[in-house]
């Protein structure tokens, strides 16, 4: 019997788990089974079709129960979010809802979670798809910024932790698939409108612009007739973000700076060389449109079309003060009182003076446009044969402009500073300044406060000496076509066979256009002739109020470098792509072909699927290439300049292929108990930002007195990176005592053949020779595939309806999860000293790989009073995590996020909701990792600290 469009829609609706409904799965069905196909149908009936009987429960409980059903019905180890949970997000990102799931971590970026990690392995190890299709990122990585997608368009999100042969390859840790709204699968018309406003405790100190963000979303879904339904969703957001923080330099030994802090005659103290303060304000505008249509012209065919476009623009203003020289120069501490750990010689706290303060003010413009389009056709060719054909396209265009003005503040003066590295919050205080050093008494080690003045807000002391006017363009696109043929046929224990193929073309074009002007630039006198009194401004009235151990910086003036560029446009050189810009630009084309075969089997107490997937990837990396020459600056031969030769456009090719077997078995030996076993092989492809053939030069100056093997010339791509492969096995024990509750314990093991880390490559330069008479090799940093390791861990999750135990707790439920893993993989976080083998270097620094997190847990208490009122108190904690900011590496400390969500439904047409996040008002702290002087990791020494404040929002939702 053919499957009608009605049955297809009904089964799809069950899988989608429509908001405000939970499905009952406690009916008993006795079916006499004889063949594997009949057994599979019986299992499907027992687990799904009894779910057709629905009860309306409303509230947050509905979304939790819907998620339990999705987990129970899955063929793989997975966790899920229902539409009610995702669709209720008013202002943050889908990532912040996903991080409540077992083993899922939201990766903080400027105070918010925008990308996701699964099972602690970093976002690069997780594949993110939309409607099972690959989507491109506007950045260089393969990780997807989930903030780009409006929450109203997402009806379901699934986290698959074991793979199938018919799923897209590319995720070792797992796959996150988001599904958009499909109008024919919901047999009613929908018209909903929501409006929210949000703010943050730190926003209230802003001195200009709005202090509140706003968001408006609407979704309309209409059934034209029984065969055709369309939906349209729009979202607009006007948001702000403000972050204040401090960043310290990597720990260094004072021996390199000839300083003896404690006066013991040994120059071996270890301390922080510099501290930098910053205030950042983001103004965000996002507009999105989502459209979908489904048409069932016959009982055997369903055509689905979906389209999403999102523009994500922001401007960022930042003021930075950098204080260099804390670890060298004269210590202002009595040697007898110097606070140094006797075992490690760490300078934990102290007082020092610097002769100038670096100042850099920044203005950033970002324009990000993303489009996703797809067409899917499901056609029942015969009673037993179905065709699924899918065509998709995803594009992302990004323009990024970075403008900064830099210089020194109070040059030639003495600025007195105190710092404290003892506690969980780094203490840093500006004590004041003098012009002649008379405020400090070297005999008594005391400062005369009467001789100190504050210079932070005096533009007269500002020595403006350079301006950066860089910009870049990134165009990304992926086009894909795939088909699946599914045959329902009995062959022993097998009942279904599936084959398919996919072909995709992934392209990325990057144009770098850096412009830098300083005192050596023509017309610099006119460019630097700026009246800073006239353009002085502030970002906030009370800087660093949340980081209460940062003192003495209550008045800091700010200017917008964009104003200078606009006012001085007539004196600026004509913008052009010079040789350095061209060398840093590139084009990529990655073609991937994949085919697979898969078989499903079933018995009285088991079912599952196994298969094999073959993939082949061909990469063309094109960029400008050149020979390089070293020429002396003058006849002293003490300085050389790197000369770029004639440029030519070249393409480098690389291919790789592999076979990925997968097996998933579900054992149902005991009623309401499922034991799942998954095994197979998975891959992670290298970042698109690393597999180019470009060379971004950092400097064109060469000092022959510095050993060539220690001089890094810049950064180069590596088009010959192979994917990381993982052999892995998973097992999960799941118990579903009622339709409301469950308990699950899972374990996993992965054996990785590599990880990606910073390495080195070499550029030959004519004009100088090495000791063998060969052209000198100048090193550039480059990504390499280093040694891998094994990863093992476990995760536990549950939900328990507390009303089961006593009527006093009726309406209450508690849920939670915990993930912990262990590994023997490490990453080298020192900057490479190219020319030396990594293990031969005297100062090695290793730590867990970038993005990996040791453990995470989540606990939530939910209360539902009928269908009207719901509340959720949620606590999420993440342990240490390795992170990267530019060229700096750090370990993010454990952090908690306590949130409270409330929702009240007046009637079926009108409801209100609110949420508060980071109610513990925790700062984000990162420890010191990278250090080419100390030679070991010190994650417990503060490297960076920022404060995100308490966030809150409130809104209304109207259903027409």
N, C-alpha and C positions, 0 to 999 in steps of 0.2 A: 504494500500500500504506500502510495506516495505521501510525503509529508506536505501538508497544506501550508499556505502562508499563515493561516491562523495558528496552527500548532508551532510553526517556527517562531512566530512573534511571541507566543505564550512562553515557550522555553527560553527565549532570549530575555523576556521580561523577568523571569525567575532568576536568571544569571545576573541581570543588572541590579536586582534588589531595589525597586523603586522606593524613594524616601517615604517615611512614615508607615511602612509596612514591615512586619516580620513574618516569616513563613513557618507554618507548623509542620514538623517532620516527625510526628510521633505515632502516625497511623501504622497499623500492622497489615501487611499484604502477603497472603500466601499464594505463591505462584509455583506451579509444577514446571521445573526447568529440565530440559533435555540436552540442548546444544549450547555451545559457548555464546552464540548470539542471543539466545533466549535468556541465558544467565546474565549477560550484560544488560539486556532490557529490564530484567527483573531487578537488578541492582539500581538501575536508573530510576525505575518506578519507586522503589523503596526509599531512595535518597532524594528524589526531585519531584516526581509528579504528585506525591502526596502533599507537596508544598503548595499545590494550587489553592488549597484551602487557606485563606489568609485571615488574619485578625488585625485590626487596627489598634496599635498601641501608642503611637505618637511619641513625642519626646526624644531624648537622646538614646533611650533604651532601644528604639527601633533600629537605629544605625548600628548599635553594638550587636544586636541579634542578627541583623542582616550580614554583618561581617563574619559572625560565627558560621552562618549557613554557607557563605562563600568558601570559608576555610574547610568546612566539612565535605563539601561537594567537589573540591579541587582534586585533580589527578596528580598534583605535585605538592611538595611542601611549600606552603604559601601563607601570607597574611594579607588582610584586605581592609580597605576603607569603603564604606557605603556612601551613597550619594548625599544623604542627609549630612554626614560629617564633613565631606569635602565642600559641598555646596554652601555650607553655612559660614565659610571663611569670608569675612568682610574686607580685610585690608592687608593681611600678611600674604604668605605664599602657601601653596599646597604642601611644600616641604615641611612646614611646621605642624601640619596634621599628620603627615606620614611618620614623623619622628616619634609618635606615640606607639607605633607598632614594634613588635618584638625584633630586637637586633637592628633597628633602623636608627640612623643618626642624622640629624640635621646639621650641616656644616655651616657654622657661623661666618657670615661675610658682612662686615660693617654693621654688626648688631642684629642681623637677621639670618635665618636659614634659607638659602636659595638653592642648594644642591643637597643630595642625599647619598649617604653611605649605607651599605647593607653588610651586616655581620662584621663591622669594625674595620673594613678594608679600604675605605676611602672611596670618594665618588668616581675616580677613574676606573675602579674595578666593578662598577655597577652600570648596567645598560639601562637607559631610560628611553621608552618608546611611547608613542601616542597612537592608539588604535592598532597596536602591534606593528607600527611602522617606525622606521628610523627618522629622527628629527635632528636637524643641524643646530649647532650652537653658534652664536655670534662671536664667541671668543675662540681662542686657539685650541681649547681642549675639546674632548668629546662629551664632557659633562654638560648637562642642559640646565640653564637657569630657569627653575620652575616658576619664578616670579613673572615670567613673560606670559603665562597662561592664565586667563581669567577663571576663577574658581567656579563661576556659574555654569561654564561650559563642560566641566568635568563631572561625570555622574558616578564614576567608580575608579578606584585605583587599586592595583594588585601588586604585591611584592612576591615574585616567584624566586624561591631559593634553590630549586633544582630545575634543570633544563630539560626540554624535550627536543627531539630532532626537528620538529616543525616550527620551532621558535628561532628567532633571529640570534645569531651568534654575536658575542662581544662582551659578555658579562661573566666574570669569574665569581664574584660575590653573589650575584643575582640579577634579576631584571625587574624594573619597575615599569608597569604598563598603565597608562591613564586612558580611560575610555570616555569619549565625548557623548553627549546626549543623542539618542537615536529615537526620533519621534514616533515611528510606527510601532515601536516596542512598548509604548505606553498608550493604552487604549482610552485616553481621554485628552481633552484639550487643556493646555496649561498657559496661564498668564500670571507672571509673578514679577514684582518690582521690589527691590531692596535699596535702602540708603543707609549709609553709616558715616560716622565721624570718629576720628581717632586722635590721640595725642600721647604725650610721654612726659614723665616728670622732669626730664632735662630740657624739654622744649620750652618750658615756661620762662627760661632765662634768655631766650633768643631776643635780640634787640631789633630785628627787622623781619618783615614778612609774616606769613601766617604761622600760628602755633598749633594748628589743627589740620589734620588731613581729612579728605572727603572722598567717598566712593559711592557710585550709583551703578546698579546692575539691573538688567531687565531680561526676561526670557519669555518668549511666546512660542507655543507649539500648537499647531492646528492640523486636524485631520480634514483634508479636502474631501475625501471619500474613504471608503473602506480599503482602498488600494494605495492611496497617496497621502503622505503627511509631511509637513515642513515645519521647521523651527528656526527661530532667529533670536540670537542673544547679543546684547551690547553691554559694554562695561567701560566706565570712565573713572579714572582715579587721579586725584590731585593730592600728593602726599609730601611729607617732609621727613627728614631723618637728621638727627644731630648726635655727634659722637665727640667726646673729648678724651684724651689719653696721653700717655707718656711712653716713649720707646727709648731703651738703653742700648748702648753699643755692646758688641760681643765682648766677653771677658778676655782680658789680656794680662800677660805678666809684666810687671813694672820693670823687669830686667831689661826689656827691650827699650824702655824709655828712661833708663838710668835714674830710677826713683826708689828711695828707701823710705817707706811710709813709717815703719816702726823704729827706725834708728838702730837696728841691730847689725848694720853693716852688710846685710844681704839684700841684693836687689831682686828679690823673688816674690814679692807680694802680687797677688792677683786681684784686679779690681775692674770696675766699669769705666771705660775711657770717656764716655759722653752720655748725655741725656737730652732727649728731644721732646718738646711739648707740642701738641697739635690740637686744634679745634676744627672739626669738619661739619659742614652743613650741606645736606642734599635736598634739592627741590625736584620732585619726581612727578612726571605726567605720563600716564598710561591710558591708552584708548584701544579697545579690543572689540572685534565683531566676530561672532560665531554664527554659522549658518549650516543647516543640515536638511537633507530631504531623503525620504525613503519611498520607493515605488515598487509595488508588487503587481506587475501586469498580468501574471498568471499565478496559479497555485504553486508553480514550480520555480518561480524566480523572484528574488528580492534584489533591488538595486539601491545602494546607499551612496550618497554623496555628502561630503562634509568639507567645510572650509573655515579656517580660522586665520585672522590677521590681528597682529598686536604691535603697537608702537610703544616703545619704552624709552622715554627721554628723561635725562636728568642733567642738572648742573650741580657742580660741587664747588664750594668755596672753602678754602683751608688756610689757616694761619699757623706757621711753625716757627718755634724758637729752638735752636740747637746750641747746646753748651758743651764745647769740646775742651779737653784738657783736664778732666777730673782725675785721670790716672797718671798724669805726668806733671811736671812743674813742681811748685812748692806746696808741700802739705801744710795745712794750717792747724794741725793737731800736735799737741805736746807729745813727743815720742813715747813718754812714759804712759800716756793715756790712749795711745793709738789702739783702735778697736780692730784687732786682727785675730782670726781664729788660729790658735797655736798649732793645730794639726794640719791645716791646709793653707795657711797664710792668705786667706781671703780677707780683703778689706771690706768689712761689713758696713761700716758707717764712717763718715768723715766730713771734712770741710776743706774746700780748695778754692782757688781763684783762677779765673780765666781772663784773658786780655781782650776778648771780644765775644759777642754772641751772634751766631749765625741766624739769619732770618730769611724765611722763604714763604711767600704767599702764593697760593695756587688758585686757579680757576679752571675747571674742567667742564667741557661740553660733551655729552654722549647722546647719540641718536641711534636707536636700535629698532629695526623693523623686521618682523618675523611673519612669514606666511606658511600655512600648512594646508595642503589640498589633497583629497583622496577620493577615489571611486572604487567601490567594491560591488562585485556581482556574485551572488550565490544562485546557482542553477542546478536543479535536480534533473540530471540528464535521463536517468532511468530510475526504477524503483530502488536500486541499490548503489547508484553511482551519482556523486555530486561534484560539481565544479565550483571552485572558489577562485575568482580572478580579481586581482587588486592592482591598482595603479596609484602612485602617490608622488607628490613633490613637496619638498620643504626648502624654503629659502630664508636667509637671514642676512641683512645688510647692516653694517655698523660703521658709523663715523665717530671717531674719538679725537677730541682736541684737548691738548694739555698745554696750558699757558702758566708760566711761573716767573716771578721776579725774585732774585736772590741777591744777597749781599751780607754785610756785617753790620752789627749794631753795637755802638759804643766802642769802636775800634780804638786801641791804645789805652783804654781805661782798665781798671781792675774791678772785676765783678765777683763778688763773694757768694759762694754756694755751699749748701750743706745737703748731705744725702744719707739715707738710712736703708740698708738692705736687710734688716733683721726680720721684718714682719711680713704678713701676707700682702700688705699694700706698700708699695715703694714710696719712701718719703723723699721729697725733693723740695728745697726751699731756696728762694732767691733772697739773700740777706741785704743786698744793696751794692752800690758801686762808689768808687772814688777815682779821681784822675791821677793821683800821685802816690798811692799806696800808703798814705799816712794813717788810714783807718785801722790797719793791722799792726799790732805790737809783737814782733818776733820773739821777744824775751818772755812775755807773759802769755802768748798765744791767745790774745783777746782782741775782739773787734770793738772799736769805738763807734757805737751806733750814731752818735751825734755827727760824725763825719761821713756818714753814708747817705746817698741819695738814690732814688728809684729812677731808672731811665727807660723803663719798658714802653712808655707811651709818649716818647719825645721824638717826632720825626726828624728833628734837627740832627740827631745822632745816627741817623740811618745812612749807611754808605751803600748805595745801589750800584751793583757792578755787573749784573748779567740778567738776561731774560731768555726764557725758553718758549718757543712758539711752535711746538711739535703737533703733528696730527697724523692719523693713519686711517686707512679704509680697509674694511674686511667684508668681502662678499662670499657667502657660503651657500651651497645648494646640494641637495641630494635628490636624485630621481630614481625611482625603483619600480619594478614590475615583478609580480610574483603570481603563481597559480598553485592550487592544490587540487588533487583528485582524490576523493575519498570513496572507497569501495566497501560496502557492507557485504561480507561474504564469510560463510562458515568454513573453517578449516581447522579441525581439532579444537584446541582451546582458543584459537584466534577467531575474531569475529569482524575485525575492521582493518583495512589496509589503506595506507595513505602515502602518496608520493607527491613531490612538488619541487619547484625550482624558483630561484629569485636572482634577479640581475639588478645591480645598482651602480650608479655613477655619483661619486661624492667629490665635489670640487670646492676649492677654497682659493681665493685671490686676495693677496695682502699687499698693500702699497704703503710704504713708510715714507713720511715726509717730515723730517726733523729740521727745525730751524733754531739756531742758537746764536745770540748776539751778546758780545761782551766788549770790554774796553779796546779790544783789537779790531772791532768792527768799524767800518766806515760810518761816519755820521754819529758815532756813539755819543759825542758831546751833546748833540741835539736830542738823541733818544733818551739819554739819562737826565736831561734837564727837566725834571718833573717836580712839580710843587706837591709834595706829599701831604702838606697841611690841607690842601684843597681836596684831596681824594681819600683822606683818612676816614676809616669806618671801623665798625666792630661787628663781629658775628654774634657775640653774646655779651650781655651786661655783666655776667659773673662767671668768668671762665674757671673751669676745674673745681666747681663746687661739689661735685660728686666724689671726686678723688680728693678727699679732704686733707690728705697729707701732702698735697701739692700746695705750697704757700708762696706768697709774695708776687703773684702774677695777676692781681686783680684788674690791672689796666694794661691791656696789650692792644696796640692799634693794628688795624688790618687795611689792606688796599687790594683792589681787584686788578690783577695784571691785564685783564682784558681791556680795562679803561685806558691803560698806557698804550697798548697796541693800537687801539682805535684812535687815540689822540695823536700818536706819533707815526701813523701809517705812511705819511709822505716821506719820512726819513728811513723807513725800513727797506731792505733789499727786496727785490721782486722774488716772491716765493717760487722755487724751482726744485725739481728732483735732481740733486747732485749725485755724484758717484756713490757716496756713502748711503744715500737713500735707496738707490737702485740695488745695491748689494744686499740691503736688508729686506727687499721686497721679493715676493715669490708667487708662484701659482702651483696648485696641486690638482691632480686628477687621480682619483682612486676608484678603480673598477673592480667590483666583486661579483663573482658568480658562485651560487650555492645550489646544490641539489640534495635531496634527502629521501629516505624511505623509512616508513614507520608502521608498526603493527600493534594493534590493541588486543588484549586477551582478557578473559574473565572466567571465573569458576564460582563454585558455591561460596567460597570464603576468601576469594582474592580477585583482584583485577589489576590492570596496569597497562603500560605501554613501553615499547622499546623501539629504538631506531638508530640510524646513523646519518650524519650530515657531513657532506664534503663541501669545502669552500676553497676558492682560489682568489687571491687579491693581486692586482697589478697596479703599481704606483708609478706615475710620472710626476717628477718634481722638477720644475723649471725655475730658473733664476738667472740673474746676471752674474757672470764669472769674470775673473781678471787675474792677471799675474801681478805680484806685488814686489816693490823695490824699496830698498833702504838707501836713502841718500843723506849724507852729512849736512847738518844745518850750517856749520862753518868749518874752517880749517882745523879747529881743535879736535875734531872727531870725537867729541864727548857727547854730542846729541845727534840723533838721526831722526829723519821723518819718513814715515811709511807712505810711499807713492803708489797710487792705484793706476795700473796700466789700462790698456784699451779694454773696454767691456764687450762681452759677447753673450748672447742669450743661449743657454745650454739646458738640456734636459737629462736628468739622471733617472734610470729605471730600476725598479726593484719588484720582485715577485715572491710570494710565499703562498703555501697551501697547506691544508691539513684535513684530517678526518676526525669527527667528533661523535663517538658513540654515546648513547644515553639509555638509561633504564630507570623506570619508575614503577614500583610495585606497591599496591595497597592491600594490606592483609586485614580481613574483617572476621577474625576468629571468634570474637566476643561481641555481643550486641552493644552498640554505642561506643565501641572501641575501634580505632583505626590505627594500624601500624604501617607507616610509610617508609620505604627504602628507596633511595635514589643514588645512582652511581653513573659516572661518565667522565667526560672530558670537556673543558671549557677554555675559552681564550679571552684575552684582553688586548685590543689593538693599541699601539702607541698613540699618544696625543697628536692631533693634526697640527698643532703648533710646533711639534718637534721634528716631523718627518719632511721638512723642507730642505733645500740645498742652499739657502741664503747665508750670508755672513754679515752680522751686525757689528760693525767696528766700534769699540769703546774709545780707543785712542789711536792717533796716528803718530804719536811721539814714541821714540825708542831710546832708552838709556843703556849703552853697552856695559855700564858698570853693574847693572842688575842682571843676574843670570837669566838667560832666555827661558830656561825651563820654569822659572817662577813668575814670568810675566804673562798675564792673560790679556790677549789683544781684543777680545770681544766674545761674541757668542755665535755659534754656527749651528745650523740644523743638521739632522742626521737622517737622510732618506733611506738608509739601509737598516733601520730598526725592524726587527721581527716581533711578532706578537708574543706575549707571555702566555704560556700554556699551563693548565692546571688539571691534574688528575684528582678527582674528588668523589667522596661518598658521604651521604647524609642518611640519618635515620630519625624518625619522629614517632612518638607515642602520644596519641590523642584520645581523650575520653570526653564524651558528650552525655552527661547524665540527664540533662533536660535540654529543651530547645533554647533555654536562656543561658546555660552555663557550659563551660568546657575547661579542661586542663590539658596542657601539652608540654612535653619535654622532648627536645631535639638535640642531636649532636651532629657535628660535621668535621670533616677532615679534608684538607686540600694540600696538594704537593705542587708547588709552583716551580717552574724551571727558570725563573728570573724575576727581577724587578727593574724598574727604570730609575736611574739616578744620574746626577751630573757627572760627566766625564770630560774628555778632552780629545781634540783633534789638532792637526798641525798644518800651518800654511807656510810653504817655502817662500823665502824672500831673498831676492838677489841684492847684491851690494855689500853683503857681509857673509863671511863663511865661518863654519864651525871649525873645531880643531882638526877635522879630517878634510878640510878644504871644500866641504859641501855647502850649498846655500843654507843659510841659517833658517831653522824651523821655528816659526812663531806660533805659540799655542793659542787656541780659542776653546772656550768651554763648549761642551756638546753633550746631549743626552746619550747614554749608553745603556745596554741591557746587562745588568750586573747579576751576581748570584742570587738565586731565589731561596726557597726554604719551605718548610712545612707549616701549616696552620691548622690548629684543631681547637674546638670549643664546644660550648653547649648553650642552649637558651631554654628558658622556661616561661610559659605564659598561662594565664588563667582568667576566667570571669566567673564570679559567684554571686547569685542573687541572694542577698542577705535576708529577704523576706521568707526564704525557705525555713530558716531556723526559728524565727519568732515574728509575730504580727507587728511587734513594735518597730521592726526594721523593714516593714513592707514599703516597697518603692526604692530601697537602697540596694546598690550593687557595688562590689569592689572588683577591680580588674588590675592586672599588672603584668609585667614581663621583666626579664633579666637576661642579659647576654654577656658572656665572658669568653675570651679566646686566648690561646697561647700560640707562640710561634718561635721559630729560630731564624727568621729572616731579619737582617739588619741593613741599614742604609748608611752610606758615608755622607756626612753633612759638612765636612770641610770643603772649602773651595779646592779644586784640584791643583796640585803643583805639577802641571804637565811635564812629561819627560821622565818622571819617576813612576815606577809601578806603584799602584795604590798601597799594597801591603808593605812596601819598603820605606814609606814616608815616616819620619820620626813622630809626627803629631797626627795620629788617627783619631777620628771622632765618629762613633757609630751610635745609632739609635734605631728605634723601630721605623719601618718605612713610612714615607710621607702619606699623611691622611689616615693612617691606621689608628684605631682607638681600642684601648684595652677592654673596656666594658661599658655597658650602659643599662640603665633600668628606668622603668616607668610604672608609677602607681596612680590609679584613679579611683575616686569614689563618685558614683553617679546616683542622683536621686531624681525619680520621676513621680510626680503627683498626678496620676491619671494621664491624660493627654495634653494637659494645659501647661504645667510647670516642670521644667527640667533644670538640673544644675550638675556641674561636674567640677570637682577639685582635682587637679592633675599635677603630679610632681615628676619631673624628668631630670635625670642626672647622666652626665657623660664624663668618663674618666679621661686620662691624659691622651692627647692627640697631637701628632706631628703636623705642623702646618708651614706654609710658605707665604711670605709677603715680599714680592719682588725677588731680590737676591738673598733675602734673609730667611733663615730657618729658625723655627721656634717650636716648643712643646706647649700646647694649650692645656692649662690646668683643668682639673675637674670643675664642672660648673653645674649648677642646678637651675631649673626653671619651674617655678610654682605658678600655676595659672588657675583662674576661676572663671567658668563659663556659666551664664544664666540665660534661660529662654522662657518666655511666657506667651502662651497662645490664647488670645482672647476668644477667638472663634476661628473657623476654617479660613477666614479671609485676612485676619490681621494678627501679627505677633511681633514682639519686641525681643531683642537679645543684647547681650553685653558680655565683655570679657576683660579681665586684667591679666597681664603677663609679667613675668619676672617680679613677682610680688615680694621675693626675698631681696630685691634690689642689689643683686650681685654684679660685680664687675667681671669683665673677661680678662684673665691673666694668662700670659704666655711666658715660658721659661727659656733660658739661654741654651741654644743648641750649637750653632755654628761658631767655631773659634779655631783659628789657625795658629794660636799661640799656646792655648792651654792643653789641647789634645785630648779632651774627654768631654762628655756631655754633662751639662749642669742644668737640667730642666727645672730645678727648684730655685734657681736664681732668676729674679724677674727680668725679663727682656722687654716685655710690652704689657701695658695695662690700659684698658679702655672701659668706659662705663656706658651702658645702653639705657639705664634708667628703667622705670616702671611704665610699661605700655598699657593702654586701655582704649577700648572702643565701645560704642553703643550704636544700635541701629534698629530699623523697623523693616519688616517684610510684609508685603501686601499681595494676596492672591485674589485675582479677579474671577 
